Amino acid sequence: MIASARTGSKSVRRLDDLIEAYEPLPGIPDEFIDAAGEPRPHWLPFLRHFSGLDAGERDHRFDLANRHMRDTGVSYRSYGDIDARPWPLSHIPLLIDEAEWQQIAEGITQRAGLIETVLADVYGKNELVSAGRLPAAAVTGSADLLRPLLGVTPVGGQHLNLYAADIGRGPDGRWWVLGDRTQAPSGAGYALENRLAMSRAFPDIYGELNAERLASFFQTFRSGLAGQAKRADPRICLLTPGPLNETYFEHAYLARYLGFLLVEGGDLTMRGSQIHVRTIAGLKRADVIWRRIDADFADPLELNGASRLGVPGLVDAVRAGQVVVGNALGSGLMEARALMSFLPMLCKHLTGEALKMPNIATWWCGQPRQRDEAIERLDRLAIMSAFGDGVPGFGNEPIVGATLGPADKATLTAAIAARGVDFVGQEVARLSTTPVWENGRLVPRPFILRVFATPTPTGWKVMPGGFCRISNQPDARAISMGTGVQSADVCILSEKPVGAMSLLPTRDKVSIRRLLGNLPSRAADNLFWLGRYLERTEATLRIARCLSGRVIGASVADGSGPGGQTVSRLMALLVLWGAVDKDDSATPTVALNAALHSATHFGSASSLAREAQRTASFIQERLSGDSTRLIASLVKQLGRSDRSSLSEAEAFARADEALSIVAAVSGLAQENVNRVAGWRFLDIGRRIERGNNTCRFARTFAGSNGPAEDLDALLDLIDSQITYRSRYLVGVALAPVRDMVLLDPYNPRSVAFQVERMSEHLAALPSLRNDGIAEEPLRLVRVLEAEIAAVDAADLDLAKIDDVDGKLYGLSQAIAKRYFLQGALSSGLDKYMGLA
């Protein structure tokens, strides 16, 4: 044991215990313990601090990190998952010293430059294939070779804007490249979140680690994309496949962090060889698209015709040099394992140097000698697809030759011999290990480190850290983010203090801006429906609270008497709402439990809250963490396990608690959100829904012959009891209640108030017309506003209430047609003024 680890203090005795209990795997390099069995010096400062924490404090710190991940909404999906999974953070970082990192960075820099050169040749002069240095079949066999892009030079001349390599330390102690990521590398955003979570959980430890900061890398990446555009102030879009993608959280997170516009394929359109974003203000030019979709899906016209993720005409815009796409379409070609076997030779030919970081030994079976050698070595190799995942004809997982029986081995050998071009053999290398905290001690687990690089005018810049995936099994060769896998922060430890770095511009370069760009139609649509779902949730909760309040301590089971009629109408309203089945409305208790917590009724408060959460997940980059957390807490509150056994009093309390959360979400929207277009659509959605709901409440409880108990319930439902009592000293009466519910412009719950607010919002939104004529939504709302203002409470009847309800529905349709231009409606954006 090295001397600095033993000084006799209490904390160091704990450190000794920590080290003594750690048992590296035999014959496998370890990032914590060196070959001599001693802890690597750069680990000791972290472990001294860590070992000085007692168990309670340590668990508290772990919980802080986990809470940050939960509160931020960090999540991922494995392929095929419906629901997102919480992010599995390892609470022990991977620590790499500065000297070793310098060697890694040099290897990654060289490799990134080599791959860029090969891509430029394949899509350009094609000299490597012509000269026989690269077999044509190794290139053309890949589905990621996009023939429509042959001969096309990307705007700015750069194919790779972000390169990543998966690396691991092999048994010989050297780092090896396990795979190249040139299509749409993921993980950089998760690496940033890992750092934030760990530095907040262990601020004292991280404050003394001298860990290199990550922000400068992202600043360089952002500047590189912007620098390739043709305009000085370019609009940069991050193109995502959508919320069901495995790494959608990262897409939304990076868009917000980097200031990019998060878009899906349906948000973009091609006009005149230029790509535009469909916004509520018309078409706005997209200068740069950082794609997070596979290139084959990027353009259904010239690439994959079945794609619903891309932009028709994108290839034509690239060919015309009108848009920057990073990484360039077709760059995924270099992920093919077949090409990996040629990179060592190509590096010598193109640079005169050997690879500084070799890739894992690979045999492409498309050449006779390599095929025969792979078959001969089959017991020591893993067999994989040369150009994709899995093994052609044998499933989606690599095949380790040593695990095959004689019959299976003969079948595989015959397949390789018959069509070797489809197969590669790779050396089976056990990965080095890093410590994780498990059952109160450090244990070694294999890991893969993904390292990122981005080009600059003076060369490649490597992110000082990376995306680390740790297996839960002692022996693992390839690790993906599945069950049991963890991810760790990666700290590159400098020998000198590290200065603070931020993506914020310097004081002398701040450009004053009060509006956050143009709002995409899809985002406006989701904000509108988020408002509607939240309001629907509130309405169901108010009905449930009103119902439970009226049955507590009262005998109304037979429905006789005025109070019984009101309860019957409330229960019927829940059935109409879709919150309760007709069969569940036999007793108030059964109805209340279904209305609050049912997972199968679309109108239950629980179902509506989940819909609100789902809609919010589509626009994560536009919502604050507080709003996301409150909506999550609402879903949790309405999904509690005791939902089938609530009494009326418990149901009242549960509904009241949930309404408090809804009120908090509403308060955040009113007090914390800038008054820009996004906020207006969120508020319009709530006010459309509130107007419709209020009309339905009035139609149910404000009939001409309704008892006073019905009017009292109506005032409860629109939260206007106090206002009514303060205005009218007499009991409830039909005309003043109808006036307060529908016509009173000073009551925030009245229909008139909702219409006035929508009129203000629609007047403030951008118009596509330049002829001075109001667009349809504004015309409709102004007509409705005038009609409501002209009605006298004495003349207000159910027919008029139905008419107002219908016109609110028509207004909603007009808003959708004008602003939410998706699908069949997507061609109308430039209807009046051409390109905006």
C-alpha positions in Angstrom: 0.0 0.0 0.0 1.4 3.4 -0.8 2.5 5.5 2.1 0.2 8.4 1.7 -2.8 6.1 2.3 -1.7 5.3 5.9 -1.4 8.1 8.5 -3.4 6.6 11.3 -6.4 9.0 11.4 -10.0 7.8 11.7 -10.9 8.8 8.1 -7.8 7.1 6.7 -8.5 3.9 8.7 -11.8 3.9 6.9 -10.0 4.5 3.6 -7.7 1.6 4.3 -10.8 -0.5 4.9 -12.3 0.7 1.6 -9.1 -0.3 -0.2 -8.6 -3.6 1.5 -12.1 -4.7 0.8 -11.7 -4.0 -3.0 -10.9 -7.1 -5.0 -10.0 -6.5 -8.6 -10.9 -9.2 -11.1 -7.9 -11.5 -11.7 -6.0 -10.7 -14.9 -8.2 -7.7 -15.7 -6.9 -4.1 -15.7 -8.6 -1.9 -13.1 -9.0 1.9 -13.1 -8.7 2.1 -9.3 -6.0 -0.5 -8.5 -2.9 -0.7 -10.6 -1.0 -3.9 -11.7 1.0 -3.8 -8.5 -2.1 -4.0 -6.3 -1.8 -0.3 -5.2 -4.5 2.4 -5.5 -3.7 4.8 -8.3 -2.7 8.1 -6.7 -5.2 10.3 -8.5 -8.1 8.3 -6.8 -6.9 9.0 -3.3 -8.2 12.6 -2.8 -11.7 11.5 -3.8 -11.7 8.4 -1.7 -10.3 10.2 1.4 -13.3 12.5 1.3 -15.7 9.8 0.4 -14.5 7.4 3.2 -14.8 10.3 5.7 -18.6 10.3 5.3 -20.5 8.1 7.7 -23.2 5.8 6.2 -26.1 8.2 6.9 -24.3 11.1 5.2 -23.2 9.0 2.3 -26.8 7.8 1.7 -28.0 11.4 2.0 -25.5 12.5 -0.7 -26.5 9.6 -3.0 -30.2 10.6 -2.5 -29.3 14.2 -3.5 -27.8 13.0 -6.8 -30.8 10.7 -7.4 -33.2 13.5 -6.6 -31.5 15.8 -9.0 -32.0 13.2 -11.7 -35.7 12.7 -10.8 -36.4 16.4 -10.5 -34.7 17.2 -13.8 -36.6 14.3 -15.4 -33.5 12.6 -16.7 -34.6 9.3 -18.4 -34.0 6.9 -21.2 -35.7 4.1 -23.0 -34.4 0.8 -24.1 -35.5 -0.3 -27.5 -39.2 -1.4 -27.3 -39.9 0.4 -24.0 -43.2 2.3 -23.8 -42.4 4.1 -20.6 -39.2 6.0 -19.9 -36.9 4.6 -17.2 -35.2 6.7 -14.5 -31.5 7.4 -15.2 -29.3 4.8 -13.4 -26.5 7.0 -12.0 -23.5 5.4 -10.5 -22.4 7.3 -7.4 -18.7 6.7 -7.9 -17.1 8.7 -10.8 -14.6 7.4 -13.2 -11.4 9.3 -12.5 -8.6 9.6 -15.2 -5.4 11.6 -14.6 -4.3 14.3 -17.0 -1.3 12.4 -18.4 -3.3 9.4 -19.4 -6.1 11.5 -20.8 -3.7 13.4 -23.0 -2.8 10.0 -24.7 -6.5 9.2 -25.1 -7.2 12.7 -26.6 -4.4 12.3 -29.0 -5.7 9.0 -30.2 -9.2 10.3 -30.6 -8.0 13.4 -32.4 -6.0 11.3 -34.9 -8.9 8.9 -35.5 -11.5 11.6 -36.0 -9.3 13.3 -38.6 -8.7 10.0 -40.3 -12.4 9.1 -40.5 -13.2 12.6 -41.8 -10.6 12.2 -44.6 -12.0 8.8 -45.6 -15.6 10.1 -45.7 -14.5 13.1 -47.9 -12.8 10.6 -50.3 -15.7 8.2 -50.4 -18.3 10.9 -51.2 -15.7 12.9 -53.3 -13.0 11.7 -55.6 -13.2 8.0 -54.4 -9.4 7.5 -54.8 -9.1 5.0 -52.0 -11.4 2.5 -53.7 -10.0 3.3 -57.2 -6.5 2.6 -55.9 -7.6 -0.7 -54.3 -6.8 0.4 -50.8 -10.4 0.0 -49.8 -12.4 -2.8 -51.3 -15.5 -1.5 -53.1 -17.7 -4.2 -51.4 -16.7 -3.0 -48.0 -18.2 0.4 -48.9 -21.1 -0.4 -51.1 -22.3 -3.2 -48.8 -23.3 -0.7 -46.2 -26.9 0.6 -46.2 -25.4 3.9 -44.8 -23.7 4.7 -48.1 -26.2 7.1 -49.5 -25.8 7.2 -53.3 -27.8 10.4 -53.8 -25.1 12.2 -51.7 -22.1 10.9 -53.8 -20.3 13.9 -55.2 -21.9 16.3 -52.8 -19.6 18.4 -50.6 -21.3 19.5 -47.3 -21.7 23.2 -46.7 -18.5 24.2 -44.9 -16.7 21.0 -46.2 -17.1 19.1 -42.9 -18.8 15.7 -42.7 -18.4 15.2 -39.0 -19.5 17.9 -36.5 -19.5 15.4 -33.6 -17.5 12.3 -33.6 -17.6 9.7 -30.8 -15.6 6.5 -30.1 -16.4 3.8 -27.7 -13.2 2.8 -26.0 -12.1 0.3 -23.3 -8.9 -0.8 -21.7 -7.8 -4.2 -22.9 -5.9 -7.0 -21.0 -2.6 -5.5 -22.1 -3.4 -2.3 -20.2 -3.8 -0.2 -23.4 -6.9 1.7 -24.5 -8.6 0.2 -27.6 -11.3 1.6 -29.8 -14.3 -0.8 -29.7 -16.5 1.1 -32.2 -16.9 4.4 -34.0 -20.0 6.6 -33.7 -20.4 8.8 -36.8 -24.2 8.7 -37.5 -25.8 10.6 -34.6 -23.7 10.0 -31.5 -25.6 10.1 -28.2 -24.5 10.4 -24.6 -22.9 13.9 -24.5 -26.0 15.4 -22.8 -26.2 12.5 -20.3 -22.5 13.0 -19.5 -23.3 16.7 -18.7 -26.2 15.7 -16.4 -24.1 13.1 -14.6 -21.6 15.9 -13.8 -24.3 18.2 -12.6 -25.8 15.6 -10.3 -22.6 14.5 -8.8 -21.1 17.9 -8.3 -24.3 19.0 -6.5 -24.3 15.9 -4.3 -20.6 16.2 -3.5 -19.8 19.9 -3.8 -17.0 19.7 -1.2 -15.3 16.8 -2.9 -15.7 18.1 -6.5 -14.5 21.5 -5.4 -11.1 20.1 -4.7 -10.8 17.6 -7.5 -9.6 20.0 -10.3 -11.9 18.2 -12.7 -11.9 19.6 -16.2 -15.1 21.5 -17.1 -17.3 20.4 -19.9 -18.9 23.7 -21.0 -16.1 24.8 -23.2 -16.5 21.7 -25.4 -20.2 22.4 -25.9 -19.4 26.1 -26.7 -16.9 24.9 -29.3 -19.4 22.5 -30.8 -22.1 25.2 -31.0 -19.7 27.7 -32.5 -18.6 25.2 -35.1 -22.2 24.5 -36.3 -23.0 28.3 -36.4 -19.7 29.0 -38.2 -20.7 26.7 -41.1 -24.0 28.6 -41.8 -24.3 31.2 -44.5 -26.0 33.8 -42.3 -24.4 35.7 -39.4 -27.1 34.8 -36.9 -28.2 31.4 -38.0 -31.2 29.4 -36.8 -30.0 26.1 -35.6 -32.4 23.2 -35.2 -32.0 19.9 -33.4 -33.9 17.3 -35.4 -35.3 14.6 -33.1 -37.3 11.4 -34.0 -39.7 12.4 -31.3 -40.7 11.7 -27.7 -40.7 7.9 -28.1 -37.0 7.8 -29.1 -34.7 6.1 -26.6 -32.7 9.3 -25.9 -35.4 12.0 -26.3 -34.6 13.5 -22.9 -31.1 14.2 -24.1 -32.4 15.8 -27.3 -34.7 18.2 -25.3 -32.0 18.9 -22.8 -29.3 19.7 -25.3 -31.6 21.9 -27.3 -32.4 23.9 -24.2 -28.7 24.0 -23.0 -27.3 25.0 -26.4 -30.1 27.4 -27.4 -31.2 25.3 -30.4 -34.7 24.9 -31.7 -36.0 21.4 -31.0 -37.9 20.2 -34.1 -39.4 17.0 -35.5 -39.5 16.2 -39.2 -43.1 17.5 -39.4 -41.9 20.9 -38.2 -39.7 21.3 -41.3 -40.5 21.8 -44.9 -38.5 22.5 -48.1 -39.3 25.5 -50.3 -37.1 26.7 -53.1 -34.2 24.4 -52.1 -34.3 25.9 -48.6 -35.4 24.2 -45.4 -37.9 26.2 -43.2 -39.4 25.7 -39.8 -43.2 25.8 -39.6 -43.9 28.4 -36.9 -47.0 30.2 -35.8 -45.6 33.2 -37.7 -45.1 31.3 -40.9 -42.1 29.7 -42.5 -38.7 30.6 -41.0 -35.5 29.5 -42.6 -33.5 26.7 -40.9 -29.8 27.3 -41.5 -28.4 24.4 -39.6 -29.9 21.0 -38.7 -28.2 18.9 -36.1 -29.8 15.6 -36.8 -30.5 12.9 -34.2 -32.1 10.6 -36.6 -30.4 8.1 -38.9 -29.6 9.6 -42.3 -31.6 6.9 -44.1 -34.8 8.4 -42.5 -33.9 12.0 -43.2 -35.7 12.3 -46.6 -38.5 10.1 -47.7 -38.3 11.4 -51.3 -34.7 10.3 -52.1 -33.8 7.9 -49.2 -36.2 5.7 -47.2 -39.7 6.1 -48.7 -41.3 4.6 -45.5 -39.8 7.3 -43.2 -42.2 9.5 -41.3 -39.3 11.1 -39.3 -37.6 13.1 -42.0 -38.1 16.1 -44.3 -39.1 15.6 -47.9 -36.6 17.5 -50.1 -33.8 17.7 -47.5 -31.3 15.9 -49.8 -32.1 18.4 -52.5 -31.5 21.3 -50.1 -28.2 19.8 -49.1 -27.2 19.2 -52.7 -28.0 22.9 -53.4 -25.8 24.0 -50.5 -28.7 25.7 -48.7 -28.6 24.0 -45.3 -25.9 22.6 -43.0 -26.7 19.1 -41.7 -24.5 17.7 -38.9 -23.4 15.0 -39.1 -23.5 15.1 -42.9 -26.0 12.7 -44.5 -24.2 9.4 -45.2 -21.5 9.8 -42.5 -22.9 6.8 -40.7 -21.0 4.7 -43.3 -18.0 4.8 -41.0 -19.8 2.9 -38.2 -19.6 -0.3 -40.4 -17.4 -2.9 -38.7 -16.1 -4.0 -42.1 -14.3 -0.6 -42.5 -12.7 -0.9 -39.0 -10.4 -3.6 -40.3 -8.9 -1.2 -42.9 -8.4 1.8 -40.7 -4.9 0.9 -39.5 -3.6 0.5 -43.0 -5.5 3.7 -44.2 -4.0 5.7 -41.3 -0.4 4.7 -42.4 -1.3 5.5 -46.0 -3.0 8.9 -45.4 -1.0 10.2 -42.5 2.3 8.2 -42.5 1.6 7.2 -38.8 0.3 4.2 -37.0 -2.9 4.5 -35.1 -2.1 6.0 -31.7 -5.1 4.2 -30.3 -5.6 0.9 -32.1 -9.1 -0.5 -32.7 -10.0 -4.0 -31.6 -8.7 -6.7 -34.0 -11.2 -7.1 -36.7 -11.4 -9.5 -39.7 -13.8 -8.7 -42.5 -14.8 -11.9 -44.1 -15.3 -10.4 -47.5 -11.7 -11.2 -48.4 -10.6 -14.8 -48.8 -7.6 -14.7 -46.6 -9.3 -12.8 -43.7 -12.4 -15.1 -44.1 -10.3 -18.2 -43.8 -8.4 -16.8 -40.8 -11.7 -15.8 -39.1 -13.0 -19.4 -39.6 -9.8 -20.8 -38.2 -9.9 -18.6 -35.2 -13.7 -19.0 -34.6 -13.3 -20.3 -31.1 -11.5 -17.1 -30.1 -13.7 -14.5 -31.9 -17.1 -13.0 -31.8 -19.0 -13.0 -35.1 -21.0 -9.9 -36.0 -22.7 -8.2 -38.9 -20.2 -6.4 -41.1 -22.7 -3.5 -41.7 -25.3 -3.6 -39.0 -26.4 -5.1 -35.7 -26.5 -8.7 -34.7 -25.5 -11.5 -37.1 -27.3 -11.9 -40.5 -29.5 -15.0 -40.3 -28.6 -15.7 -36.6 -30.4 -13.0 -34.6 -29.7 -9.6 -33.1 -26.8 -10.4 -30.8 -23.2 -11.1 -31.6 -22.2 -14.8 -31.5 -19.2 -15.8 -29.4 -17.6 -18.7 -31.2 -16.4 -20.5 -28.0 -20.1 -20.9 -26.8 -21.3 -22.8 -29.9 -21.8 -26.5 -30.1 -20.5 -28.5 -33.1 -23.7 -28.3 -35.2 -24.2 -24.5 -34.6 -20.5 -23.9 -35.4 -20.8 -25.8 -38.6 -23.9 -23.8 -39.6 -22.2 -20.5 -38.9 -19.0 -21.6 -40.7 -21.0 -22.5 -43.8 -22.8 -19.1 -43.8 -19.5 -17.3 -43.5 -18.0 -19.4 -46.3 -21.0 -18.8 -48.6 -21.3 -15.0 -48.1 -18.4 -13.7 -46.1 -19.0 -10.1 -47.1 -21.8 -9.9 -44.5 -19.7 -11.0 -41.5 -16.8 -9.8 -39.4 -14.9 -11.5 -36.7 -13.7 -9.5 -33.7 -11.3 -10.4 -30.9 -13.1 -11.2 -27.7 -11.5 -8.8 -25.1 -12.6 -8.6 -21.5 -13.0 -4.9 -20.5 -11.2 -3.2 -17.7 -13.1 -2.4 -14.5 -13.9 0.6 -12.5 -15.3 0.7 -8.9 -19.0 1.0 -8.2 -20.7 1.2 -4.8 -22.6 -1.9 -4.1 -24.0 -3.2 -0.7 -21.8 -0.9 1.3 -18.5 -1.5 -0.5 -16.6 -0.8 -3.7 -16.7 -3.6 -6.3 -15.1 -3.8 -9.8 -17.4 -3.7 -12.8 -16.5 -3.6 -16.6 -17.2 -0.3 -18.4 -17.1 1.3 -21.8 -16.2 4.9 -22.2 -17.6 7.0 -25.0 -15.4 9.9 -25.9 -16.5 12.9 -28.0 -14.7 15.2 -30.4 -15.7 18.2 -32.5 -13.8 20.0 -35.2 -12.4 23.5 -34.9 -10.5 25.7 -37.4 -7.2 24.6 -35.7 -8.0 20.9 -35.2 -10.2 18.6 -33.2 -11.3 19.4 -29.7 -12.0 16.4 -27.4 -14.5 16.7 -24.6 -12.6 16.4 -21.3 -14.8 13.6 -20.0 -17.3 11.3 -21.6 -20.2 9.0 -21.3 -19.4 6.0 -19.2 -21.6 2.8 -19.1 -21.0 0.2 -16.5 -22.2 -3.3 -16.6 -23.8 -5.0 -13.6 -22.0 -8.2 -14.6 -18.4 -9.0 -13.7 -17.7 -10.1 -17.3 -19.1 -8.0 -20.2 -17.9 -7.3 -23.7 -20.5 -4.8 -24.9 -22.6 -2.6 -22.8 -25.8 -0.8 -23.8 -28.2 1.1 -21.5 -30.4 -1.7 -20.4 -31.6 -3.2 -17.2 -28.8 -3.2 -14.5 -26.5 -0.9 -16.4 -25.3 2.3 -14.7 -23.7 5.4 -16.0 -20.9 7.3 -14.2 -19.5 10.8 -14.3 -16.1 10.9 -16.0 -13.6 13.3 -14.4 -10.4 14.3 -16.0 -8.2 15.5 -13.2 -5.9 18.4 -13.9 -2.7 19.0 -12.0 -3.7 22.7 -11.9 -6.8 24.5 -10.6 -9.5 24.6 -13.3 -11.2 27.9 -14.0 -15.0 28.3 -14.2 -16.5 28.0 -17.7 -20.0 28.9 -18.9 -22.0 28.9 -22.1 -23.1 32.4 -21.3 -21.6 35.1 -23.6 -19.1 37.6 -22.2 -20.5 41.0 -21.2 -19.2 42.8 -24.3 -20.9 40.3 -26.6 -24.3 40.1 -25.1 -27.0 40.7 -27.7 -30.2 42.0 -26.1 -33.2 39.8 -26.9 -36.6 39.7 -25.3 -38.3 37.1 -27.5 -37.1 33.5 -27.6 -37.3 33.0 -31.4 -40.3 31.7 -33.3 -42.5 29.1 -31.8 -42.8 25.9 -33.9 -46.4 24.8 -34.7 -45.9 21.5 -33.0 -44.7 23.1 -29.8 -47.7 25.5 -29.9 -50.0 22.5 -30.3 -48.6 20.7 -27.3 -48.7 23.8 -25.1 -52.3 24.3 -26.1 -53.2 20.7 -25.2 -51.2 20.8 -22.0 -53.4 23.7 -20.9 -56.5 21.8 -21.8 -55.5 18.6 -20.1 -54.6 20.5 -16.9 -58.0 22.2 -17.0 -59.8 19.0 -17.6 -58.0 17.4 -14.6 -59.1 20.4 -12.5 -62.7 20.1 -13.6 -62.9 16.4 -12.7 -61.3 17.1 -9.3 -63.8 19.9 -8.7 -66.8 17.6 -9.5 -65.4 14.9 -7.2 -64.8 17.4 -4.4 -68.2 18.9 -4.8 -69.8 15.4 -4.8 -67.9 14.1 -1.8 -68.7 17.3 0.1 -72.4 16.8 -0.4 -72.6 13.2 0.6 -70.5 13.5 3.8 -72.9 13.2 6.7 -76.0 13.3 4.4 -78.4 10.5 3.6 -78.9 10.9 -0.2 -78.6 7.3 -1.4 -82.1 7.1 -2.7 -81.8 10.4 -4.6 -84.9 11.9 -3.0 -85.1 15.5 -2.1 -83.2 18.5 -3.5 -79.9 17.4 -2.2 -80.3 14.0 -3.6 -81.1 15.4 -7.0 -77.9 17.5 -7.0 -75.8 14.4 -6.1 -77.5 12.5 -8.9 -76.6 15.2 -11.3 -73.0 15.3 -10.1 -72.7 11.6 -10.6 -74.3 11.8 -14.0 -71.8 14.5 -14.9 -68.9 12.2 -14.0 -70.4 9.6 -16.4 -70.7 12.2 -19.1 -67.1 13.3 -18.4 -65.9 9.8 -19.1 -64.6 9.6 -15.5 -67.0 6.9 -14.4 -68.9 4.0 -16.1 -72.6 4.0 -15.7 -72.3 0.8 -13.7 -69.9 2.5 -11.3 -72.3 5.3 -10.5 -74.5 3.2 -8.2 -73.0 4.7 -5.1 -71.1 7.9 -4.5 -68.1 6.0 -2.9 -67.6 3.8 -6.0 -68.0 6.8 -8.3 -65.5 8.9 -6.4 -62.8 6.2 -6.4 -63.2 5.7 -10.1 -63.3 9.4 -10.9 -60.1 10.2 -8.9 -57.9 7.1 -9.5 -59.1 5.0 -12.4 -56.4 4.1 -14.9 -58.9 2.9 -17.5 -61.5 5.7 -17.7 -60.2 8.4 -20.0 -62.0 11.2 -18.1 -60.7 10.3 -14.6 -58.4 12.7 -12.9 -55.6 10.2 -12.9 -55.9 9.5 -16.6 -56.0 13.2 -17.4 -53.0 14.0 -15.3 -51.1 11.3 -17.1 -52.1 12.8 -20.4 -50.9 16.2 -19.2 -47.6 14.6 -18.1 -47.2 12.9 -21.5 -47.9 16.1 -23.4 -45.5 18.0 -21.2 -42.8 15.4 -22.0 -43.0 16.4 -25.7 -42.0 20.0 -24.8 -39.5 19.5 -22.0 -37.2 22.1 -23.4 -40.0 24.8 -22.9 -41.1 23.9 -19.3 -39.4 24.7 -16.1 -38.2 22.0 -13.8 -40.7 23.2 -11.2 -43.6 22.7 -13.6 -42.4 19.2 -14.5 -42.0 18.2 -10.9 -45.4 19.5 -10.0 -47.1 17.6 -12.8 -45.2 14.5 -11.8 -46.3 14.9 -8.2 -49.9 15.3 -9.4 -49.7 12.0 -11.3 -48.2 10.4 -8.2 -50.9 11.8 -5.9 -53.7 10.5 -8.1 -52.1 7.1 -8.6 -51.6 6.1 -4.9 -52.1 2.5 -4.0 -55.1 3.0 -1.6 -57.2 4.4 -4.5 -59.9 1.6 -4.3 -60.8 2.1 -0.7 -61.3 5.9 -0.1 -64.2 7.0 2.0 -66.1 10.1 1.0 -64.1 12.2 3.5 -60.8 10.8 2.2 -61.9 11.4 -1.4 -62.7 15.0 -0.5 -59.2 15.4 1.0 -57.5 13.7 -1.9 -59.3 15.9 -4.4 -58.5 19.0 -2.4 -54.8 18.1 -2.2 -54.7 17.5 -6.0 -56.4 20.8 -6.7 -53.7 22.5 -4.7 -51.1 21.0 -7.0 -53.0 22.1 -10.1 -53.3 25.6 -8.6 -49.5 25.6 -8.1 -48.9 24.6 -11.8 -51.3 27.4 -12.8 -49.6 29.9 -10.5 -46.2 29.1 -12.1 -47.6 29.6 -15.5 -49.0 33.0 -14.5 -46.1 34.3 -12.5 -42.9 32.6 -13.9 -43.5 32.2 -17.7 -42.6 35.1 -20.0 -45.5 36.6 -21.9 -44.5 35.2 -25.3 -46.3 33.0 -27.8 -45.7 29.8 -25.9 -47.4 31.1 -22.7 -50.3 32.4 -24.8 -51.1 29.0 -26.3 -50.8 27.4 -22.8 -53.3 29.9 -21.5 -55.6 29.7 -24.5 -55.8 26.0 -24.0 -56.9 26.4 -20.4 -59.4 29.1 -21.2 -61.0 27.2 -24.1 -61.4 24.2 -21.8 -62.6 26.3 -18.9 -65.2 28.0 -21.1 -66.5 24.7 -22.4 -66.6 23.1 -18.9 -68.4 26.1 -17.4 -71.1 26.0 -20.1 -71.6 22.3 -19.4 -71.8 23.0 -15.6 -74.4 25.8 -16.3 -76.4 23.6 -18.6 -76.6 20.9 -15.9 -77.2 23.0 -12.8 -78.7 26.3 -13.9 -81.9 25.1 -15.5 -85.1 27.1 -15.1 -86.6 24.8 -12.5 -83.4 23.8 -10.7 -83.4 23.8 -6.9 -81.2 26.1 -4.9 -78.9 23.2 -4.1 -78.1 22.9 -7.8 -77.1 26.6 -8.0 -75.1 26.3 -4.9 -73.2 23.3 -6.5 -72.6 25.4 -9.6 -71.0 28.1 -7.6 -68.8 25.5 -6.0 -67.7 24.1 -9.3 -66.6 27.4 -10.6 -65.1 28.4 -7.3 -67.3 31.5 -6.9 -69.1 31.0 -3.6 -67.3 33.8 -1.8 -67.7 36.3 -4.6 -71.4 35.6 -4.8 -72.0 35.9 -1.1 -70.2 39.1 -0.9 -72.3 40.6 -3.7 -75.7 39.3 -2.9 -77.1 39.2 0.6 -80.1 37.0 -0.4 -79.7 33.3 -1.1 -78.8 31.9 -4.5 -81.0 33.0 -7.4 -81.0 31.9 -11.0 -80.4 35.2 -12.8 -77.4 36.4 -10.7 -75.8 33.0 -10.7 -76.1 32.7 -14.5 -74.7 36.2 -14.8 -71.7 35.4 -12.6 -71.1 32.1 -14.4 -71.4 33.2 -18.0 -71.5 37.0 -18.4 -69.4 38.6 -15.7 -66.2 39.9 -17.2 -64.7 40.5 -13.7 -65.0 36.9 -12.6 -61.9 34.9 -13.5 -64.1 31.8 -13.7 -66.8 33.1 -16.0 -67.1 32.3 -19.7 -67.0 36.1 -20.5 -63.6 36.4 -18.7 -62.2 33.4 -20.7 -63.3 34.9 -24.0 -61.8 38.3 -23.2 -58.5 36.8 -22.4 -58.5 34.7 -25.6 -59.3 37.8 -27.6 -56.2 39.5 -26.1 -54.0 36.5 -26.8 -55.1 36.1 -30.4 -54.7 39.8 -31.1 -51.1 39.6 -29.8 -50.1 36.5 -31.9 -48.4 37.0 -35.3 -50.6 37.3 -38.4 -49.9 35.8 -41.8 -52.0 38.5 -43.5 -50.8 41.9 -44.6 -54.2 43.2 -45.8 -55.4 44.4 -42.5 -58.2 41.7 -42.3 -58.3 39.7 -39.0 -57.6 36.0 -39.3 -60.4 33.6 -38.6 -59.7 32.8 -34.9 -59.5 36.5 -34.0 -62.8 37.2 -36.0 -64.6 34.4 -34.2 -63.5 35.3 -30.7 -64.4 39.0 -31.3 -67.9 38.0 -32.5 -68.4 35.8 -29.5 -67.0 38.5 -27.2 -69.6 41.0 -28.5 -72.5 38.5 -28.3 -71.7 37.7 -24.7 -71.4 41.4 -23.8 -74.8 42.1 -25.4 -76.7 39.4 -23.6 -78.8 40.3 -20.5 -78.9 37.8 -17.7 -82.7 37.7 -17.7 -82.6 36.6 -21.4 -80.0 34.0 -20.9 -81.4 30.5 -21.4 -80.1 27.0 -22.0 -80.3 27.4 -25.8 -78.0 30.5 -25.6 -75.6 28.5 -23.3 -75.5 25.7 -25.9 -74.8 28.3 -28.6 -71.9 29.7 -26.7 -70.5 26.2 -26.0 -70.7 25.4 -29.7 -68.9 28.6 -30.7 -66.1 27.9 -28.3 -65.7 24.5 -29.9 -65.6 26.2 -33.4 -63.0 28.7 -32.1 -60.9 25.8 -30.9 -61.1 24.2 -34.4 -60.1 27.5 -36.0 -57.1 27.9 -33.7 -55.9 24.4 -34.6 -56.4 25.0 -38.3 -54.5 28.3 -38.2 -51.6 27.5 -35.9 -51.2 23.7 -35.5 -50.3 23.0 -39.1 -49.5 19.3 -39.0 -50.4 16.4 -41.3 -53.0 17.2 -43.9 -53.1 20.8 -42.7 -49.4 21.4 -43.1 -49.5 23.1 -46.5 -51.3 26.2 -45.4 -48.6 28.0 -43.6 -47.6 30.3 -46.4 -51.1 30.7 -47.7 -51.3 34.5 -47.5 -47.8 36.0 -47.6 -45.5 33.3 -49.1 -42.4 32.6 -47.2 -42.2 34.4 -43.9 
